[in-house]
């Protein structure tokens, strides 16, 4: 059996092609290639440069390893599901169900920070020492709130020191348990105004301060300026 097929400019001639083979050839011409995955490997000395790399919206792109600079813009990339990347810029996208700075906390700068739930800041508990005449303690600068338990030893107020913070930093100090009848003196290194301390006299008293770059400013207190 001799079969000649001519197809326009292709000028294709197939000789001695069986009927089954012809059906196979025709069916193959209608198959669209499908790729299950694409792997791009970049060694330590080279970079892979692509003018344009498109993926269907249903494709999930997984980046493995630690050496990568990835710019993700609003487009066909659906998600990066695993791996570690440095120098990542995310534009026009949403970060969901991910903790930012969870394992290595760092300062963040935001134009607008909106919370749809409760704002939860870090908290520490400080128990004052039994020094005489006053119990002593130090408030941390890496926590939002310091809860203080005073010591009954001594005739004078316990003293909680507070070093200078960072401009714009907020600090809350609360007298959680009052064992000292003379109260707790919160004594910042630098405080705005003529007084040097804030006296918290009874359980539940608190003071909220903000650092302006040179001194702590008392913005609210149930205690007394001294």
C-alpha positions, 0 to 999 in steps of 0.5 A: 500500500502506497500513501502520499500526503501533501500538506501545503508548504510542508510538502510532507510525503509519507510512503508505505505508511500503514493505516494504524500508523497514519491514525497514530500520527494524526492523533499526536498532532492534536496533543498539547504537551503537559509538564508536571514540573519544571526544575531550574538549578543555579549553582554558587557561581552562576545565575539563571536569567529569564526574560519572561517565565510564565506559569499557569495560575494553577501552578504552585512554585516551590523554591528550595534552598537558601540562595535566592533573590525572588521578586514576586509580583501580581501575576500568574505565580500562585504561591511559594510553599516552602524553602528559605529565601533572602532578599525577597520583595513581595509586591501586590500580593497577600501573606496569609497564615505566616508568622513574620519574624517568628523565629528571629524577631526583628524590627519592622517598619510599616506605613500603616499597621491595622489589627483586626483582632486583639493587639498582644504585646510581650510581657515579663514578670519581675520580682524585686530583690530583698535589698535593704532599705529598698528592693531593687529590679530592672525593667526590660526594654524588649518587652511591652509590659513589665509586671512587678511583685515588690518585696516586703524587706526594707523601710523604703519603696522598692525601686524599679529602674528603666534605661533609655529606650528607642524613639517612639517606644512604648512601655507599660509598668504594672504593680502586680503584687504589692508586698512593700507598704511604701510602694514601688518607685519607677525610676527611668534614667531620663524622664520628662518633667521636674520629677524623677520617679513615678510611685505606684502605691497599691496593687493594680497601679500602673504607668504608661510611658513613651520614649521621645529620643531623649527621655521617657514621657509619662502619658498615663498613670494611676500612681503619683509623680515624685 
